[in-house]
Amino acid sequence: MSEKESSEEKSIKPLPLDIDDVIRFFESVTPDRICGHCDSASFVINADPNSKKHARLYAIPVFREKNKTAPVIIVRCDNCGAVYQHGYGHIKRWIDENPIEKFSDPEGDVEHSDREDD
């Protein structure tokens, strides 16, 4: 088995996250969030182009680890377009620990986008 096959075999594909759960995460964990660039409080989370009910996952390179990536969710300021990356594992863990029946729905201002260009 080649080194490439071995590393691909060990890699685990992240499970999709329901976009409503991701919004719950941000509304609960960062209820007073504002953009660090323009002070706007309006953000957008991109939907997966293959399944509009899931948040789109992006792969970013892992520092000092050749050919390794980590899944992230990107949140974009709806006013100035600033982009913020959030680790998939952290969000997934919160969602698993806070199922919908335990969540009290605060007022929110995070939307999702199914536009391809974001």
SULTAVEN-V315267 format. One record per run of one state. SS is the DSSP state (H for helix, E for strand, - for the rest). FROM is the first residue (numbers start at 1). TO is the last residue. If there is no record, write none. Layout:
((SS;FROM;TO) (SS;FROM;TO))
//
This chain:
((-;1;2) (H;3;10) (-;11;17) (E;18;18) (H;19;29) (-;30;42) (E;43;48) (-;49;50) (E;51;55) (-;56;57) (E;58;61) (-;62;68) (E;69;77) (-;78;82) (E;83;87) (H;88;97) (-;98;99) (H;100;102) (-;103;109) (E;110;113) (-;114;118))
//
